[in-house]
Amino acid sequence: MNSTVSNQKEAAPVVRKYEIGGVLYIVKATVKDGATENAVAKIHRLIQNDLSKQANQN
């Protein structure tokens, strides 16, 4: 087992249900000690990366 993963402590997960356009999404979120970005920053980064990939493919 990877020692980095086994040594990190996780807080209790937050589970939420969202219904968008008739589709039910179940979201489980956890925060690890030592995280360097919050959820908003991470989602922003993921969206920007996805948009960059799409722009490079066209």
C-alpha distance matrix in Angstrom:
0.0 3.8 6.1 8.8 7.9 7.2 10.4 12.5 15.0 16.6 20.3 21.5 21.8 25.3 26.4 29.7 31.8 34.0 36.6 37.7 40.3 40.0 36.3 34.1 30.8 28.2 26.2 23.2 22.5 20.2 20.3 17.5 18.7 19.5 20.4 23.1 25.1 26.5 26.6 30.0 29.2 26.1 28.2 31.0 28.8 27.5 31.1 32.4 29.9 30.9 34.5 34.2 32.7 35.5 38.1 37.0 37.2 40.8
3.8 0.0 3.8 5.5 5.5 6.4 8.8 10.6 13.7 15.5 19.2 21.0 21.2 24.5 26.0 29.1 31.4 33.3 36.1 36.9 39.6 39.7 35.9 33.8 30.4 27.9 25.5 22.6 21.4 18.9 18.4 15.4 16.3 16.6 17.5 19.9 22.1 23.8 24.3 27.6 26.3 23.4 25.9 28.4 26.0 25.0 28.7 29.7 27.3 28.6 32.1 31.6 30.3 33.4 35.8 34.5 35.1 38.7
6.1 3.8 0.0 3.8 5.4 5.1 6.0 8.7 11.9 14.5 18.2 20.5 21.3 24.7 26.6 29.9 32.5 34.5 37.6 38.5 41.4 41.6 37.9 35.6 32.1 29.4 26.8 23.6 22.0 18.9 17.9 14.5 14.6 14.9 16.6 19.1 21.7 23.5 24.5 27.9 26.6 24.1 26.8 29.2 26.9 26.4 30.2 31.1 28.9 30.6 34.0 33.4 32.5 35.7 37.8 36.8 37.6 41.2
8.8 5.5 3.8 0.0 3.8 5.6 5.4 6.5 10.2 12.5 16.2 18.8 19.4 22.5 24.7 27.7 30.4 32.2 35.3 36.1 39.1 39.5 35.9 33.7 30.1 27.5 24.6 21.5 19.5 16.4 15.0 11.5 11.6 11.4 12.9 15.3 17.9 19.9 21.0 24.3 22.9 20.5 23.5 25.7 23.4 23.2 27.0 27.7 25.8 27.6 30.9 30.4 29.8 32.9 35.0 34.0 35.1 38.6
7.9 5.5 5.4 3.8 0.0 3.8 5.5 5.5 8.6 10.1 13.9 16.0 16.3 19.6 21.4 24.5 27.2 29.1 32.2 33.1 36.1 36.3 32.7 30.4 26.8 24.2 21.4 18.2 16.6 13.7 13.0 9.9 11.0 11.8 12.6 15.5 17.5 18.9 19.5 22.9 22.0 19.4 21.9 24.6 22.6 21.9 25.6 26.9 25.0 26.4 29.8 29.7 29.0 31.8 34.2 33.5 34.3 37.7
7.2 6.4 5.1 5.6 3.8 0.0 3.8 5.7 7.9 10.1 13.8 15.7 16.7 20.3 22.2 25.6 28.4 30.7 33.9 35.2 38.2 38.1 34.6 32.0 28.5 25.6 23.0 19.6 18.1 15.0 14.5 11.4 12.1 13.6 15.0 18.2 20.3 21.4 22.0 25.6 25.0 22.5 25.0 27.8 26.1 25.4 29.0 30.4 28.6 29.9 33.4 33.4 32.6 35.4 37.9 37.2 37.9 41.3
10.4 8.8 6.0 5.4 5.5 3.8 0.0 3.8 6.4 9.7 13.2 15.8 17.3 20.8 23.2 26.6 29.7 31.9 35.3 36.5 39.7 39.9 36.4 33.7 30.2 27.2 24.4 20.9 18.8 15.3 13.9 10.4 9.9 11.2 13.5 16.6 19.2 20.4 21.6 25.2 24.4 22.3 25.2 27.7 26.1 25.9 29.6 30.7 29.2 30.9 34.2 34.1 33.7 36.6 38.7 38.2 39.3 42.6
12.5 10.6 8.7 6.5 5.5 5.7 3.8 0.0 3.8 6.6 10.1 13.0 14.2 17.5 20.1 23.3 26.5 28.6 32.0 33.2 36.5 36.8 33.4 30.8 27.2 24.3 21.2 17.8 15.4 11.8 10.1 6.6 6.4 8.3 10.1 13.5 15.7 16.7 17.9 21.5 20.9 18.9 21.7 24.3 22.9 22.9 26.4 27.7 26.5 28.2 31.3 31.5 31.3 34.1 36.2 35.9 37.1 40.2
15.0 13.7 11.9 10.2 8.6 7.9 6.4 3.8 0.0 3.8 6.8 9.8 11.7 15.0 17.9 21.2 24.6 27.0 30.5 32.0 35.5 35.6 32.4 29.4 26.0 22.8 19.9 16.2 13.9 10.2 8.7 6.0 6.0 9.2 10.8 14.5 16.3 16.4 17.4 21.1 21.1 19.5 22.0 24.7 23.9 23.9 27.2 28.8 27.9 29.4 32.5 33.0 33.0 35.5 37.7 37.8 38.8 41.8
16.6 15.5 14.5 12.5 10.1 10.1 9.7 6.6 3.8 0.0 3.8 6.5 8.0 11.2 14.1 17.4 20.8 23.2 26.8 28.4 31.9 31.9 28.8 25.8 22.4 19.2 16.2 12.6 10.3 6.6 5.9 4.8 6.7 10.1 10.5 14.2 15.1 14.5 14.9 18.6 19.2 17.4 19.5 22.5 22.2 21.8 24.9 26.8 26.3 27.4 30.4 31.3 31.3 33.5 35.9 36.3 37.2 40.0
20.3 19.2 18.2 16.2 13.9 13.8 13.2 10.1 6.8 3.8 0.0 3.8 6.2 8.9 12.2 15.4 19.1 21.6 25.3 27.1 30.8 30.7 27.9 24.7 21.5 18.2 15.3 11.8 9.5 6.3 5.9 6.8 8.3 11.8 11.8 15.4 15.6 14.2 14.4 18.0 19.2 17.9 19.6 22.6 22.9 22.7 25.4 27.5 27.4 28.4 31.2 32.5 32.7 34.6 36.9 37.7 38.6 41.2
21.5 21.0 20.5 18.8 16.0 15.7 15.8 13.0 9.8 6.5 3.8 0.0 3.8 6.6 9.5 13.0 16.5 19.4 23.0 25.3 28.9 28.5 25.7 22.3 19.4 15.9 13.5 10.0 8.8 6.7 8.2 9.9 12.0 15.4 15.0 18.4 18.1 16.2 15.6 19.1 20.8 19.4 20.4 23.7 24.3 23.7 26.1 28.6 28.6 29.1 31.9 33.5 33.6 35.2 37.7 38.7 39.3 41.8
21.8 21.2 21.3 19.4 16.3 16.7 17.3 14.2 11.7 8.0 6.2 3.8 0.0 3.8 6.3 9.8 13.2 16.0 19.6 21.7 25.2 24.9 22.0 18.7 15.7 12.2 9.7 6.2 5.4 4.6 7.7 10.2 13.1 16.1 14.8 17.9 17.0 14.8 13.4 16.8 18.8 17.1 17.6 21.1 21.8 20.8 23.0 25.8 25.8 26.0 28.8 30.6 30.6 31.9 34.6 35.7 36.1 38.6
25.3 24.5 24.7 22.5 19.6 20.3 20.8 17.5 15.0 11.2 8.9 6.6 3.8 0.0 3.8 6.6 10.3 12.9 16.6 18.8 22.5 22.3 19.7 16.4 13.6 10.4 7.9 5.6 5.1 6.4 9.3 12.6 15.4 18.0 16.2 18.9 17.2 14.4 12.5 15.3 18.0 16.6 16.5 19.9 21.3 20.3 21.9 24.9 25.4 25.4 27.8 30.0 30.2 31.2 33.8 35.3 35.7 37.8
26.4 26.0 26.6 24.7 21.4 22.2 23.2 20.1 17.9 14.1 12.2 9.5 6.3 3.8 0.0 3.8 7.0 10.1 13.6 16.1 19.6 19.0 16.4 12.9 10.4 7.0 5.6 4.4 6.4 9.0 12.4 15.5 18.7 21.2 19.1 21.6 19.7 16.9 14.3 16.8 19.6 18.0 17.1 20.7 22.2 20.6 21.9 25.2 25.7 25.0 27.5 30.0 29.9 30.5 33.4 35.0 35.0 37.0
29.7 29.1 29.9 27.7 24.5 25.6 26.6 23.3 21.2 17.4 15.4 13.0 9.8 6.6 3.8 0.0 3.8 6.6 10.2 12.8 16.4 15.9 13.7 10.4 8.2 5.8 5.3 6.6 8.5 11.7 14.8 18.2 21.3 23.5 21.0 23.1 20.7 17.5 14.5 16.2 19.4 18.2 16.6 19.9 21.9 20.3 20.9 24.4 25.3 24.3 26.4 29.2 29.3 29.5 32.3 34.2 34.2 35.8
31.8 31.4 32.5 30.4 27.2 28.4 29.7 26.5 24.6 20.8 19.1 16.5 13.2 10.3 7.0 3.8 0.0 3.8 6.8 9.9 13.2 12.3 10.3 6.8 5.7 4.5 6.3 9.0 11.5 15.0 18.1 21.5 24.8 26.8 24.1 26.0 23.3 20.2 16.9 18.1 21.4 20.0 17.8 21.0 23.1 21.2 21.3 24.9 25.8 24.3 26.2 29.3 29.2 28.9 31.8 33.9 33.5 35.0
34.0 33.3 34.5 32.2 29.1 30.7 31.9 28.6 27.0 23.2 21.6 19.4 16.0 12.9 10.1 6.6 3.8 0.0 3.8 6.3 9.9 9.7 8.2 5.7 5.1 6.4 7.8 11.2 13.3 17.0 19.8 23.3 26.5 28.1 25.1 26.4 23.4 20.3 16.7 17.2 20.5 19.4 16.7 19.4 21.9 19.9 19.4 23.0 24.2 22.5 24.0 27.3 27.3 26.7 29.5 31.8 31.4 32.5
36.6 36.1 37.6 35.3 32.2 33.9 35.3 32.0 30.5 26.8 25.3 23.0 19.6 16.6 13.6 10.2 6.8 3.8 0.0 3.8 6.6 6.0 5.4 4.4 6.0 8.7 10.9 14.5 16.8 20.5 23.4 26.8 30.1 31.6 28.4 29.6 26.5 23.5 19.8 19.9 23.1 22.0 18.9 21.3 23.8 21.6 20.6 24.3 25.5 23.2 24.5 28.0 27.9 26.7 29.5 32.1 31.3 32.1
37.7 36.9 38.5 36.1 33.1 35.2 36.5 33.2 32.0 28.4 27.1 25.3 21.7 18.8 16.1 12.8 9.9 6.3 3.8 0.0 3.8 5.5 5.3 6.5 7.6 11.0 12.5 16.3 18.1 21.9 24.5 27.8 31.1 32.2 28.8 29.5 26.2 23.4 19.7 19.2 22.2 21.1 17.7 19.6 22.2 20.0 18.4 21.9 23.3 20.8 21.7 25.3 25.3 23.8 26.5 29.2 28.4 28.9
40.3 39.6 41.4 39.1 36.1 38.2 39.7 36.5 35.5 31.9 30.8 28.9 25.2 22.5 19.6 16.4 13.2 9.9 6.6 3.8 0.0 3.8 5.5 8.4 10.3 14.0 15.8 19.6 21.7 25.4 28.1 31.3 34.6 35.6 32.2 32.7 29.4 26.8 23.1 22.4 25.1 24.0 20.4 22.1 24.5 22.1 20.1 23.5 24.9 22.0 22.5 26.2 26.0 24.0 26.6 29.5 28.3 28.4
40.0 39.7 41.6 39.5 36.3 38.1 39.9 36.8 35.6 31.9 30.7 28.5 24.9 22.3 19.0 15.9 12.3 9.7 6.0 5.5 3.8 0.0 3.8 6.6 9.7 13.1 15.7 19.4 21.9 25.7 28.7 31.9 35.3 36.6 33.4 34.4 31.2 28.5 24.7 24.5 27.4 26.0 22.6 24.7 27.0 24.4 22.9 26.4 27.4 24.6 25.5 29.1 28.5 26.7 29.6 32.2 30.8 31.2
36.3 35.9 37.9 35.9 32.7 34.6 36.4 33.4 32.4 28.8 27.9 25.7 22.0 19.7 16.4 13.7 10.3 8.2 5.4 5.3 5.5 3.8 0.0 3.8 6.4 9.9 12.6 16.2 19.0 22.7 25.8 28.8 32.3 33.7 30.5 31.6 28.6 26.1 22.3 22.5 25.3 23.5 20.3 22.7 24.7 21.8 20.7 24.4 25.1 22.3 23.6 27.1 26.3 24.9 28.0 30.3 29.0 29.8
34.1 33.8 35.6 33.7 30.4 32.0 33.7 30.8 29.4 25.8 24.7 22.3 18.7 16.4 12.9 10.4 6.8 5.7 4.4 6.5 8.4 6.6 3.8 0.0 3.8 6.6 9.8 13.2 16.2 19.8 23.1 26.2 29.7 31.4 28.4 29.9 27.1 24.4 20.7 21.4 24.3 22.5 19.6 22.5 24.4 21.7 21.2 25.0 25.5 23.2 24.9 28.2 27.5 26.6 29.7 31.9 30.8 31.9
30.8 30.4 32.1 30.1 26.8 28.5 30.2 27.2 26.0 22.4 21.5 19.4 15.7 13.6 10.4 8.2 5.7 5.1 6.0 7.6 10.3 9.7 6.4 3.8 0.0 3.8 6.3 9.9 12.7 16.3 19.5 22.6 26.1 27.7 24.6 26.2 23.5 20.9 17.2 18.2 21.0 19.0 16.3 19.4 21.2 18.5 18.3 22.2 22.6 20.5 22.6 25.7 25.1 24.5 27.7 29.7 28.9 30.3
28.2 27.9 29.4 27.5 24.2 25.6 27.2 24.3 22.8 19.2 18.2 15.9 12.2 10.4 7.0 5.8 4.5 6.4 8.7 11.0 14.0 13.1 9.9 6.6 3.8 0.0 3.8 6.7 10.0 13.5 16.9 19.9 23.5 25.4 22.6 24.6 22.3 19.7 16.3 18.0 20.7 18.6 16.6 20.0 21.6 19.1 19.6 23.3 23.6 22.0 24.4 27.2 26.6 26.6 29.8 31.5 30.9 32.7
26.2 25.5 26.8 24.6 21.4 23.0 24.4 21.2 19.9 16.2 15.3 13.5 9.7 7.9 5.6 5.3 6.3 7.8 10.9 12.5 15.8 15.7 12.6 9.8 6.3 3.8 0.0 3.8 6.4 10.1 13.4 16.4 19.9 21.7 18.9 20.9 18.5 16.0 12.6 14.7 17.3 15.1 13.5 17.1 18.5 16.4 17.3 20.9 21.2 20.0 22.6 25.2 24.9 25.3 28.3 29.9 29.7 31.6
23.2 22.6 23.6 21.5 18.2 19.6 20.9 17.8 16.2 12.6 11.8 10.0 6.2 5.6 4.4 6.6 9.0 11.2 14.5 16.3 19.6 19.4 16.2 13.2 9.9 6.7 3.8 0.0 3.8 6.8 10.5 13.3 16.9 19.0 16.6 19.1 17.3 15.0 12.2 15.1 17.3 15.0 14.4 18.1 19.0 17.2 18.9 22.1 22.1 21.5 24.3 26.6 26.2 27.1 30.0 31.3 31.3 33.6
22.5 21.4 22.0 19.5 16.6 18.1 18.8 15.4 13.9 10.3 9.5 8.8 5.4 5.1 6.4 8.5 11.5 13.3 16.8 18.1 21.7 21.9 19.0 16.2 12.7 10.0 6.4 3.8 0.0 3.8 7.0 10.1 13.6 15.5 13.0 15.5 13.7 11.4 9.1 12.3 14.4 12.4 12.4 16.0 16.9 15.6 17.7 20.6 20.7 20.8 23.5 25.4 25.5 26.7 29.3 30.6 31.0 33.3
20.2 18.9 18.9 16.4 13.7 15.0 15.3 11.8 10.2 6.6 6.3 6.7 4.6 6.4 9.0 11.7 15.0 17.0 20.5 21.9 25.4 25.7 22.7 19.8 16.3 13.5 10.1 6.8 3.8 0.0 3.8 6.6 10.0 12.4 10.5 13.6 12.7 11.0 9.8 13.5 14.9 13.0 14.1 17.5 17.8 17.0 19.6 22.1 21.9 22.5 25.4 26.9 27.0 28.7 31.1 32.1 32.8 35.3
20.3 18.4 17.9 15.0 13.0 14.5 13.9 10.1 8.7 5.9 5.9 8.2 7.7 9.3 12.4 14.8 18.1 19.8 23.4 24.5 28.1 28.7 25.8 23.1 19.5 16.9 13.4 10.5 7.0 3.8 0.0 3.8 6.7 8.9 7.1 10.4 10.0 8.8 9.0 12.7 13.5 12.0 14.0 16.9 17.0 17.0 19.8 21.7 21.7 22.9 25.6 26.7 27.1 29.2 31.3 32.1 33.2 35.8
17.5 15.4 14.5 11.5 9.9 11.4 10.4 6.6 6.0 4.8 6.8 9.9 10.2 12.6 15.5 18.2 21.5 23.3 26.8 27.8 31.3 31.9 28.8 26.2 22.6 19.9 16.4 13.3 10.1 6.6 3.8 0.0 3.8 6.2 5.7 9.5 10.5 10.6 11.6 15.2 15.2 13.5 16.2 18.8 18.1 18.3 21.5 23.0 22.5 24.1 27.0 27.6 27.9 30.3 32.3 32.7 34.0 36.8
18.7 16.3 14.6 11.6 11.0 12.1 9.9 6.4 6.0 6.7 8.3 12.0 13.1 15.4 18.7 21.3 24.8 26.5 30.1 31.1 34.6 35.3 32.3 29.7 26.1 23.5 19.9 16.9 13.6 10.0 6.7 3.8 0.0 3.8 5.6 9.1 11.1 11.7 13.7 17.0 16.5 15.6 18.6 20.7 20.0 20.7 23.9 25.0 24.6 26.6 29.3 29.6 30.2 32.8 34.5 34.8 36.4 39.1
19.5 16.6 14.9 11.4 11.8 13.6 11.2 8.3 9.2 10.1 11.8 15.4 16.1 18.0 21.2 23.5 26.8 28.1 31.6 32.2 35.6 36.6 33.7 31.4 27.7 25.4 21.7 19.0 15.5 12.4 8.9 6.2 3.8 0.0 3.8 6.2 9.2 10.9 13.6 16.4 15.1 14.4 17.8 19.5 18.2 19.5 22.8 23.3 22.9 25.3 27.8 27.7 28.5 31.3 32.7 32.8 34.7 37.5
20.4 17.5 16.6 12.9 12.6 15.0 13.5 10.1 10.8 10.5 11.8 15.0 14.8 16.2 19.1 21.0 24.1 25.1 28.4 28.8 32.2 33.4 30.5 28.4 24.6 22.6 18.9 16.6 13.0 10.5 7.1 5.7 5.6 3.8 0.0 3.8 5.8 7.5 10.0 12.8 11.5 10.6 14.0 15.7 14.6 15.8 19.0 19.7 19.4 21.7 24.2 24.3 25.2 27.8 29.3 29.7 31.5 34.1
23.1 19.9 19.1 15.3 15.5 18.2 16.6 13.5 14.5 14.2 15.4 18.4 17.9 18.9 21.6 23.1 26.0 26.4 29.6 29.5 32.7 34.4 31.6 29.9 26.2 24.6 20.9 19.1 15.5 13.6 10.4 9.5 9.1 6.2 3.8 0.0 3.8 7.0 10.1 11.9 9.7 9.6 13.3 14.1 12.7 14.7 17.7 17.8 17.7 20.5 22.5 22.3 23.6 26.4 27.4 27.7 29.9 32.4
25.1 22.1 21.7 17.9 17.5 20.3 19.2 15.7 16.3 15.1 15.6 18.1 17.0 17.2 19.7 20.7 23.3 23.4 26.5 26.2 29.4 31.2 28.6 27.1 23.5 22.3 18.5 17.3 13.7 12.7 10.0 10.5 11.1 9.2 5.8 3.8 0.0 3.8 6.7 8.1 6.0 6.3 9.9 10.6 10.0 12.1 14.7 15.0 15.5 18.0 19.8 20.2 21.7 24.1 25.1 25.9 28.0 30.2
26.5 23.8 23.5 19.9 18.9 21.4 20.4 16.7 16.4 14.5 14.2 16.2 14.8 14.4 16.9 17.5 20.2 20.3 23.5 23.4 26.8 28.5 26.1 24.4 20.9 19.7 16.0 15.0 11.4 11.0 8.8 10.6 11.7 10.9 7.5 7.0 3.8 0.0 3.8 5.6 5.4 6.2 8.8 10.1 10.7 12.4 14.4 15.5 16.6 18.5 20.2 21.2 22.7 24.6 25.9 27.2 29.0 31.0
26.6 24.3 24.5 21.0 19.5 22.0 21.6 17.9 17.4 14.9 14.4 15.6 13.4 12.5 14.3 14.5 16.9 16.7 19.8 19.7 23.1 24.7 22.3 20.7 17.2 16.3 12.6 12.2 9.1 9.8 9.0 11.6 13.7 13.6 10.0 10.1 6.7 3.8 0.0 3.8 5.5 5.1 6.1 8.5 9.8 10.5 12.2 14.1 15.3 16.4 18.3 19.9 21.1 22.6 24.3 25.8 27.2 29.1
30.0 27.6 27.9 24.3 22.9 25.6 25.2 21.5 21.1 18.6 18.0 19.1 16.8 15.3 16.8 16.2 18.1 17.2 19.9 19.2 22.4 24.5 22.5 21.4 18.2 18.0 14.7 15.1 12.3 13.5 12.7 15.2 17.0 16.4 12.8 11.9 8.1 5.6 3.8 0.0 3.8 5.5 5.3 6.1 8.6 10.0 10.7 12.2 14.2 15.4 16.5 18.3 20.1 21.3 22.5 24.4 26.1 27.6
29.2 26.3 26.6 22.9 22.0 25.0 24.4 20.9 21.1 19.2 19.2 20.8 18.8 18.0 19.6 19.4 21.4 20.5 23.1 22.2 25.1 27.4 25.3 24.3 21.0 20.7 17.3 17.3 14.4 14.9 13.5 15.2 16.5 15.1 11.5 9.7 6.0 5.4 5.5 3.8 0.0 3.8 5.6 5.1 6.1 8.6 10.0 10.5 12.2 14.2 15.3 16.4 18.4 20.0 21.0 22.5 24.5 26.2
26.1 23.4 24.1 20.5 19.4 22.5 22.3 18.9 19.5 17.4 17.9 19.4 17.1 16.6 18.0 18.2 20.0 19.4 22.0 21.1 24.0 26.0 23.5 22.5 19.0 18.6 15.1 15.0 12.4 13.0 12.0 13.5 15.6 14.4 10.6 9.6 6.3 6.2 5.1 5.5 3.8 0.0 3.8 5.4 5.0 6.1 8.6 9.8 10.5 12.3 14.2 15.3 16.5 18.5 20.0 21.1 22.8 24.9
28.2 25.9 26.8 23.5 21.9 25.0 25.2 21.7 22.0 19.5 19.6 20.4 17.6 16.5 17.1 16.6 17.8 16.7 18.9 17.7 20.4 22.6 20.3 19.6 16.3 16.6 13.5 14.4 12.4 14.1 14.0 16.2 18.6 17.8 14.0 13.3 9.9 8.8 6.1 5.3 5.6 3.8 0.0 3.8 5.4 5.1 6.1 8.5 9.8 10.5 12.3 14.2 15.4 16.6 18.3 20.0 21.3 23.1
31.0 28.4 29.2 25.7 24.6 27.8 27.7 24.3 24.7 22.5 22.6 23.7 21.1 19.9 20.7 19.9 21.0 19.4 21.3 19.6 22.1 24.7 22.7 22.5 19.4 20.0 17.1 18.1 16.0 17.5 16.9 18.8 20.7 19.5 15.7 14.1 10.6 10.1 8.5 6.1 5.1 5.4 3.8 0.0 3.8 5.5 5.2 6.1 8.6 9.9 10.6 12.2 14.3 15.5 16.5 18.4 20.2 21.6
28.8 26.0 26.9 23.4 22.6 26.1 26.1 22.9 23.9 22.2 22.9 24.3 21.8 21.3 22.2 21.9 23.1 21.9 23.8 22.2 24.5 27.0 24.7 24.4 21.2 21.6 18.5 19.0 16.9 17.8 17.0 18.1 20.0 18.2 14.6 12.7 10.0 10.7 9.8 8.6 6.1 5.0 5.4 3.8 0.0 3.8 5.5 5.1 6.1 8.6 9.9 10.5 12.3 14.3 15.3 16.5 18.5 20.4
27.5 25.0 26.4 23.2 21.9 25.4 25.9 22.9 23.9 21.8 22.7 23.7 20.8 20.3 20.6 20.3 21.2 19.9 21.6 20.0 22.1 24.4 21.8 21.7 18.5 19.1 16.4 17.2 15.6 17.0 17.0 18.3 20.7 19.5 15.8 14.7 12.1 12.4 10.5 10.0 8.6 6.1 5.1 5.5 3.8 0.0 3.8 5.5 5.1 6.2 8.7 9.9 10.7 12.4 14.3 15.5 16.8 19.0
31.1 28.7 30.2 27.0 25.6 29.0 29.6 26.4 27.2 24.9 25.4 26.1 23.0 21.9 21.9 20.9 21.3 19.4 20.6 18.4 20.1 22.9 20.7 21.2 18.3 19.6 17.3 18.9 17.7 19.6 19.8 21.5 23.9 22.8 19.0 17.7 14.7 14.4 12.2 10.7 10.0 8.6 6.1 5.2 5.5 3.8 0.0 3.8 5.4 5.1 6.1 8.6 9.9 10.6 12.3 14.3 15.5 17.0
32.4 29.7 31.1 27.7 26.9 30.4 30.7 27.7 28.8 26.8 27.5 28.6 25.8 24.9 25.2 24.4 24.9 23.0 24.3 21.9 23.5 26.4 24.4 25.0 22.2 23.3 20.9 22.1 20.6 22.1 21.7 23.0 25.0 23.3 19.7 17.8 15.0 15.5 14.1 12.2 10.5 9.8 8.5 6.1 5.1 5.5 3.8 0.0 3.8 5.4 5.1 6.1 8.7 9.9 10.5 12.3 14.4 15.8
29.9 27.3 28.9 25.8 25.0 28.6 29.2 26.5 27.9 26.3 27.4 28.6 25.8 25.4 25.7 25.3 25.8 24.2 25.5 23.3 24.9 27.4 25.1 25.5 22.6 23.6 21.2 22.1 20.7 21.9 21.7 22.5 24.6 22.9 19.4 17.7 15.5 16.6 15.3 14.2 12.2 10.5 9.8 8.6 6.1 5.1 5.4 3.8 0.0 3.8 5.5 5.1 6.3 8.7 9.9 10.6 12.5 14.7
30.9 28.6 30.6 27.6 26.4 29.9 30.9 28.2 29.4 27.4 28.4 29.1 26.0 25.4 25.0 24.3 24.3 22.5 23.2 20.8 22.0 24.6 22.3 23.2 20.5 22.0 20.0 21.5 20.8 22.5 22.9 24.1 26.6 25.3 21.7 20.5 18.0 18.5 16.4 15.4 14.2 12.3 10.5 9.9 8.6 6.2 5.1 5.4 3.8 0.0 3.8 5.4 5.1 6.3 8.7 10.0 10.8 12.9
34.5 32.1 34.0 30.9 29.8 33.4 34.2 31.3 32.5 30.4 31.2 31.9 28.8 27.8 27.5 26.4 26.2 24.0 24.5 21.7 22.5 25.5 23.6 24.9 22.6 24.4 22.6 24.3 23.5 25.4 25.6 27.0 29.3 27.8 24.2 22.5 19.8 20.2 18.3 16.5 15.3 14.2 12.3 10.6 9.9 8.7 6.1 5.1 5.5 3.8 0.0 3.8 5.4 5.1 6.2 8.6 10.0 11.0
34.2 31.6 33.4 30.4 29.7 33.4 34.1 31.5 33.0 31.3 32.5 33.5 30.6 30.0 30.0 29.2 29.3 27.3 28.0 25.3 26.2 29.1 27.1 28.2 25.7 27.2 25.2 26.6 25.4 26.9 26.7 27.6 29.6 27.7 24.3 22.3 20.2 21.2 19.9 18.3 16.4 15.3 14.2 12.2 10.5 9.9 8.6 6.1 5.1 5.4 3.8 0.0 3.8 5.4 5.1 6.2 8.7 10.3
32.7 30.3 32.5 29.8 29.0 32.6 33.7 31.3 33.0 31.3 32.7 33.6 30.6 30.2 29.9 29.3 29.2 27.3 27.9 25.3 26.0 28.5 26.3 27.5 25.1 26.6 24.9 26.2 25.5 27.0 27.1 27.9 30.2 28.5 25.2 23.6 21.7 22.7 21.1 20.1 18.4 16.5 15.4 14.3 12.3 10.7 9.9 8.7 6.3 5.1 5.4 3.8 0.0 3.8 5.5 5.2 6.3 9.0
35.5 33.4 35.7 32.9 31.8 35.4 36.6 34.1 35.5 33.5 34.6 35.2 31.9 31.2 30.5 29.5 28.9 26.7 26.7 23.8 24.0 26.7 24.9 26.6 24.5 26.6 25.3 27.1 26.7 28.7 29.2 30.3 32.8 31.3 27.8 26.4 24.1 24.6 22.6 21.3 20.0 18.5 16.6 15.5 14.3 12.4 10.6 9.9 8.7 6.3 5.1 5.4 3.8 0.0 3.8 5.5 5.2 6.7
38.1 35.8 37.8 35.0 34.2 37.9 38.7 36.2 37.7 35.9 36.9 37.7 34.6 33.8 33.4 32.3 31.8 29.5 29.5 26.5 26.6 29.6 28.0 29.7 27.7 29.8 28.3 30.0 29.3 31.1 31.3 32.3 34.5 32.7 29.3 27.4 25.1 25.9 24.3 22.5 21.0 20.0 18.3 16.5 15.3 14.3 12.3 10.5 9.9 8.7 6.2 5.1 5.5 3.8 0.0 3.8 5.5 5.5
37.0 34.5 36.8 34.0 33.5 37.2 38.2 35.9 37.8 36.3 37.7 38.7 35.7 35.3 35.0 34.2 33.9 31.8 32.1 29.2 29.5 32.2 30.3 31.9 29.7 31.5 29.9 31.3 30.6 32.1 32.1 32.7 34.8 32.8 29.7 27.7 25.9 27.2 25.8 24.4 22.5 21.1 20.0 18.4 16.5 15.5 14.3 12.3 10.6 10.0 8.6 6.2 5.2 5.5 3.8 0.0 3.8 5.6
37.2 35.1 37.6 35.1 34.3 37.9 39.3 37.1 38.8 37.2 38.6 39.3 36.1 35.7 35.0 34.2 33.5 31.4 31.3 28.4 28.3 30.8 29.0 30.8 28.9 30.9 29.7 31.3 31.0 32.8 33.2 34.0 36.4 34.7 31.5 29.9 28.0 29.0 27.2 26.1 24.5 22.8 21.3 20.2 18.5 16.8 15.5 14.4 12.5 10.8 10.0 8.7 6.3 5.2 5.5 3.8 0.0 3.8
40.8 38.7 41.2 38.6 37.7 41.3 42.6 40.2 41.8 40.0 41.2 41.8 38.6 37.8 37.0 35.8 35.0 32.5 32.1 28.9 28.4 31.2 29.8 31.9 30.3 32.7 31.6 33.6 33.3 35.3 35.8 36.8 39.1 37.5 34.1 32.4 30.2 31.0 29.1 27.6 26.2 24.9 23.1 21.6 20.4 19.0 17.0 15.8 14.7 12.9 11.0 10.3 9.0 6.7 5.5 5.6 3.8 0.0
